[in-house]
Amino acid sequence: MLELNNISFTYTDEPFIENLSLMLDTNAPCILLSGKNGSGKTTLLNLMCELLPAYDGSIERHGMSIGYLPYQDCLIKDVSVLDNFRFYNRIFNDQDLELNDSFYNQLLQIFSIDYQHKKVKQCSSGEQKKCAIVCLLLSKADLLIFDEPFNALDFQSVLGFLRLIKEMKQEHLFLITTHTMDVIGKIADRLLIMEHGSLKADILGRKEIEAYLNDQYYAEIKTI
């Protein structure tokens, strides 16, 4: 469980996020966070991970481990993809990566990674995105946070990733931001909509999310 209690944060003199309270738990293991550009999504994620100092309120993890993949990944560009896997596995799990590990090989298959010995800087944007996703999934953290993970992914990788989320959410929480809500809307258990640094909507339940998307999201697309 992760609890945010009356969180406020200011970038300048004006509050950007003000008195926001939120609880994430296993009752809704796959959470979709959406909103317009500049609505506060990434700021909220950074606050959850305590990457921003000097906020008001409290954040209670209750022993929950958190893994976070920001929009701009933290891959080491001058070494190989495999070296990145080994490096982040060591950081997250304090042990060497077992190359015959079944979960690791499942990830390689899902994301079609057959370029482990290629330097990251020589990889395409999509290949780098898949590498970064695998690095975080190897952490097996209780809460896995992804900021726009579907950007640059090919269709088969998106499908494989969604199936994996559906499988892993039995034991992990997922918090995912995306502007393409139709991609993950089918498997999300909870939908959070940010607007001007506040939660505009908090929708729980698959049917309720689908109804909201049909009314608010797909309806606008049909007008094009």
N, C-alpha and C positions, 0 to 999 in steps of 0.2 A: 504493500500500500504506500502511495505517495500522497502527502497532504500539503497543499498550499493554503495558508491562512492569512487573509487580508494583505496580500502582496501588493506593494506599490513600488514603482520604479520611475525615475526621472532621468531623461537624457539631457534636458536643458532646464529652464526654469519651470516649464509646464510638465505636470505628471503625464507619463506615457501610458503606464499601467497603474490603475488606482483601485486599491481594496479588492483585489481579485482573489477569490477562494475557489479551490478545486480539489477533488479527491479522485485518484485513479486507483482502481482495485480490480480483482479478478472477476468481478461480476460483469465487466465489459472489457475483455482482454485485448480487443483490437479497436483502437480509437483513431478516428480520422479528424485531423485538425485542419480547418480550411478558413479562408478569408482572403480579402483583396490584398494586393501588394501594400505593405506598410501598415497592415492592420495589427501587427504585434505578435505574429506567430513565432518568428525566430527569436524575438526577445523573450517570449514566454519559455521557449525551449532552453535558452541560455540561462534563464533564471532557475528553471527546474534542476539544471545541472550545476547550479551555483557558479557559473562562469562570469556573472556580472556582480560586481561588489556593490555595497552601499544600497541595498534595497530594504524597505520596511516590511514588517510581517515575519512570518516564520515558514520554514519548509521542513517537514518531517518525513524522513525516508523509511522509518520503522525497519531498518536493516536491509532495505532493498538496494541491490546493486543496479547501476544505471550505465548503459552504453549509449553513445550518441554519435551519429554520423551527420555532421553539419553539411550545409549545401556545398561549401568549399571543403573538399576532403583534406585529410592530413597525411596522405600517402607520401612516402619517401621516393622522390622521382628518379634519383640516380642509381637506385638498386633494382633488383628484379622483383617481379610480382611475388614470387615465392619468398624472397627475403622479407617483404612486407608482411606476408602471412605469418612467418616465423616471429618477426619482431612484435607484432600486435598480439599474437597468441601468448608470447612470453610476458608481455605487459598485463594482459587480462587474466591469464591463468597461472602465471608463475611456473610454467613448464614448457619443455620443448614441444614443438608441433610434431605429432605422429603422422607421417605421410600415408600410412595405411589405415588411419582412423576413418571409420565408416561415415561419420557426419561430415568430415572434411571432404571426402571424396564425393559425397552426395552434393555438396555445394559446388564443387568443380563441374559436376555433370549438369546441375540445374542451370548454371550460368555459362555453360560451354567454354570453360576456361582451360584451354590447351596451350596456353602461352606463359606458363609459370616462370620460365627462364628468361623471358623478355623483360628488358628494363621498362619501368613504368612510364618514363618520359617518351618511350617509343610506341606506347599503346595509344589507341584512339580514345576519344572521350568516353565512348560506351564501354570499352574494355576497362578503362580506369574506374568508371562508376561501379562495374561489377566487382572489381578487385576491392574497392572500398566497402561495398556491402558485405562481401565475404569476411573481410577483416573484422567488421562489427559482429556479424553473426557468430564468428568463432568465440567471441567473448562469452556467449550464453548467459548474458546478464539478465536479471529479473525483468528489467524494463529496457526495451530496445527502442530508441528514438531515431527516426529517420526524417531528415528535412529534404523533401523533394527527391526521393530515391529513384523515381521512375524516369526522370529526365535522362535522355540519351540511351535508354535501354531498348534493345530490340524486342519485338513482340513475344517471342518464345521465352525470353528471360523474364519478362513481366509476368507471363502466365505461370512460369515455374516459381517465381518469387511469391506470387499470390497463393499458390498451393502450399508452399512451405510455411507461409504465415499462418494459414488455416491449420496446418499441422502443429506448428510450434506454439500457437496461442493456448494450447491446453496447459502449458507450463510456464509461459512467459507473457508479459504485457508488451503490446506494440503501440507506439504513438507515432503516427505518420502524417506529415504535412504534404499536401498535393493540391494543385489547381485542377487536375483531371479527376474529379470526384467519381466519375463513372468507373474508373479503373478499380478502385478499392471499395466503392460503395456497396458492392455485393457481399463483401465479407466483413465489413465494419460492424461492430457491436454498439458503437457510440460515435456520434458526430458532434464536434465542437466547432462553432463558427465564431471567429474573432472579428471585431469591428472597432476601430479607434481605441485599441488597447483594452477592450472589455469583451466578455463573452456575450455575444448577441443571442446565441442559441446553444442549448445542450440537449441533444436528442438521443434517447436510449432505446435500443431495440431495432432489429433489422427491418421490420415492417414499417416502423415509424420513420426510419432513415430513408427508406425507399419512397415513402409518401412525400417526405420533405423534398427529396431530390426531384421527384416528378413535378412537384408544385413550383419549386424555386429555381431549379437548375435546368432540367430538361425543357421546361416550358419556355425559358428564354432562348434556348438553342433553336426551338421550333419556329421562332419568329424571324430567324435569319433567312 
